[in-house]
C-alpha cells in the first residue's frame, strides 16, 4: 500500500497527460502510456512506489487497462479532484 498522497499525485499527473494536452490525437485522448508519459523521477517516487500507486488507481477504477493496445497503456477517468481523492482515500 502506498501513501495516499502518492496515488493522488500520480492520478493528477496522469489525468493531465491524458486529458490536458491539446496536441493529442483524438484516439489518444484519455490514454496514457506510462513509459512515454511518466517520468518516475519527476514525481519523486521509486519504480516500486509507482507500480503500487498504479495498482491502487486500477483498484479505485480511476485507471483502466487500455485494451487491446498493450502493456503499460491505461485509460484515465477524467474525474474532478474531489471525487478522485475521495475514491483513493477509501482504499486506505
Contact map, one row per residue, 1 for C-alpha under 8 A:
11100000000000000000000000000000000000000000000000011001000000000000000000000000000000000001
11110110000000000000000000000000000000000000000010011000000000000000000000000000000000000000
11111110000000000000000000000000000000000000000000000000000000000000000000000000000000000000
01111111000000000000000000000000000000000000000000000000000000000000000000000000000000011001
00111111100000000000000000000000000000000000000000000000000000000000000000000000000000000000
01111111110000000000000000000000000000000000100011001000000000000000000000000000000000000000
01111111111000000000000000000000000000000000000000001101100000000000000000000000000000010000
00011111111100000000000000000000000000000000000000000000000000000000000000000000000110010000
00001111111110000000000000000000000000000010000000000000000000000000000000000000000000000000
00000111111111000000000000000000000000000010000001001100000000000000000000000000000000000000
00000011111111100000000000000000000000000000000000000000100001000000000000000000000000000000
00000001111111110000000000000000000000000000000000000000000000000000000000000000100000000000
00000000111111111000000000000000000000000000000000000000000000000000000000000000000000000000
00000000011111111100000000000001000011000000000000000000000000000000000000010000000000000000
00000000001111111111000000000100000000000000000000000000000000000000000000011100000000000000
00000000000111111111100000000000000000000000000000000000000000000000000000000000000000000000
00000000000011111111100000000001000010000000000000000000000000000000000000000000000000000000
00000000000001111111100000011111000000000000000000000000000000000000000000110000000000000000
00000000000000111111110000001100000000000000000000000000000000000000000000000100000000000000
00000000000000111111110000000000000000000000000000000000000000000000000000000000000000000000
00000000000000011111111100000000000000000000000000000000000000000000000000000000000000000000
00000000000000000011111100000000000000000000000000000000000000000000000000000000000000000000
00000000000000000000111110000000000000000000000000000000000000000000000000000000000000000000
00000000000000000000111111011000000000000000000000000000000000000000000000000000000000000000
00000000000000000000001111111000000000000000000000000000000000000000000000000000000000000000
00000000000000000000000111111000000000000000000000000000000000000000000000000000000000000000
00000000000000000000000011111000000000000000000000000000000000000000000000000000000000000000
00000000000000000100000111111111000000000000000000000000000000000000000000000000000000000000
00000000000000000110000111111110000000000000000000000000000000000000000000000000000000000000
00000000000000100110000000011111000000000000000000000000000000000000000000111100000000000000
00000000000000000100000000011111100000000000000000000000000000000100000011110000000000000000
00000000000001001100000000010111110110000000000000000000000000000000000011110000000000000000
00000000000000000000000000000011111111000000000000000000000000000000000111000000000000000000
00000000000000000000000000000001111111000000000000000000000000000000000111000000000000000000
00000000000000000000000000000000111111100000000000000000000000000000000100000000000000000000
00000000000000000000000000000001111111100000000000000000000000000000000000000000000000000000
00000000000001001000000000000001111111100000000000000000000000000000000000000000000000000000
00000000000001000000000000000000111111110000000000000000000000000000000000000000000000000000
00000000000000000000000000000000001111111110000000000000000000000000000000000000000000000000
00000000000000000000000000000000000001111111111001000000000000000000000000000000000000000000
00000000000000000000000000000000000000111111110000000000000000000000000000000000000000000000
00000000000000000000000000000000000000111111100000000000000000000000000000000000000000000000
00000000110000000000000000000000000000111111100000000000000000000000000000000000000000000000
00000000000000000000000000000000000000011111110000000000000000000000000000000000000000000000
00000100000000000000000000000000000000011111111111000000000000000000000000000000000000000000
00000000000000000000000000000000000000011001111111000000000000000000000000000000000000000000
00000000000000000000000000000000000000010000111111100000000000000000000000000000000000000000
00000000000000000000000000000000000000000000111111110000000000000000000000000000000000000000
01000100000000000000000000000000000000000000111111111000000000000000000000000000000000000000
00000100010000000000000000000000000000010000111111111100000000000000000000000000000000000000
00000000000000000000000000000000000000000000001111111110000000000000000000000000000000000000
11000000000000000000000000000000000000000000000111111111000000000000000000000000000000000000
11000110010000000000000000000000000000000000000011111111100000000000000000000000000000000000
00000010010000000000000000000000000000000000000001111111110000100000000000000000000000000000
00000000000000000000000000000000000000000000000000111111111000000000000000000000000000000000
10000010000000000000000000000000000000000000000000011111111100000000000000000000000000010010
00000010001000000000000000000000000000000000000000001111111111100000000000000000000000010000
00000000000000000000000000000000000000000000000000000111111111111000000000000000000000000000
00000000000000000000000000000000000000000000000000000011111111000000000000000000000000000000
00000000000000000000000000000000000000000000000000000001111111100000000000000000000000110010
00000000000000000000000000000000000000000000000000000000111111110000000000001000000000000000
00000000001000000000000000000000000000000000000000000000111111110000000000011010000100000000
00000000000000000000000000000000000000000000000000000100110111111000000001111000000000000000
00000000000000000000000000000000000000000000000000000000010011111100000001110000000000000000
00000000000000000000000000000000000000000000000000000000010000111110000111100000000000000000
00000000000000000000000000000010000000000000000000000000000000011111110011100000000000000000
00000000000000000000000000000000000000000000000000000000000000001111110000000000000000000000
00000000000000000000000000000000000000000000000000000000000000000111110000000000000000000000
00000000000000000000000000000000000000000000000000000000000000000111111010000000000000000000
00000000000000000000000000000000000000000000000000000000000000000111111110000000000000000000
00000000000000000000000000000000000000000000000000000000000000000000111110000000000000000000
00000000000000000000000000000000111000000000000000000000000000001000011111000000000000000000
00000000000000000000000000000011110000000000000000000000000000001100111111100000000000000000
00000000000000000000000000000011110000000000000000000000000000111100000111110000000000000000
00000000000000000100000000000111000000000000000000000000000000111100000011111000000000000000
00000000000001100100000000000111000000000000000000000000000001110000000001111100000000000000
00000000000000100000000000000100000000000000000000000000000011100000000000111110000000000000
00000000000000100010000000000100000000000000000000000000000000000000000000011111000000000000
00000000000000000000000000000000000000000000000000000000000001000000000000001111101100000000
00000000000000000000000000000000000000000000000000000000000000000000000000000111111100000000
00000000000100000000000000000000000000000000000000000000000000000000000000000011111110000000
00000000000000000000000000000000000000000000000000000000000000000000000000000001111111000000
00000000000000000000000000000000000000000000000000000000000000000000000000000011111111100000
00000001000000000000000000000000000000000000000000000000000001000000000000000011111111110000
00000001000000000000000000000000000000000000000000000000000000000000000000000000111111111000
00000000000000000000000000000000000000000000000000000000000000000000000000000000011111111100
00000000000000000000000000000000000000000000000000000000000100000000000000000000001111111110
00010011000000000000000000000000000000000000000000000001100100000000000000000000000111111111
00010000000000000000000000000000000000000000000000000000000000000000000000000000000011111111
00000000000000000000000000000000000000000000000000000000000000000000000000000000000001111111
00000000000000000000000000000000000000000000000000000001000100000000000000000000000000111111
10010000000000000000000000000000000000000000000000000000000000000000000000000000000000011111
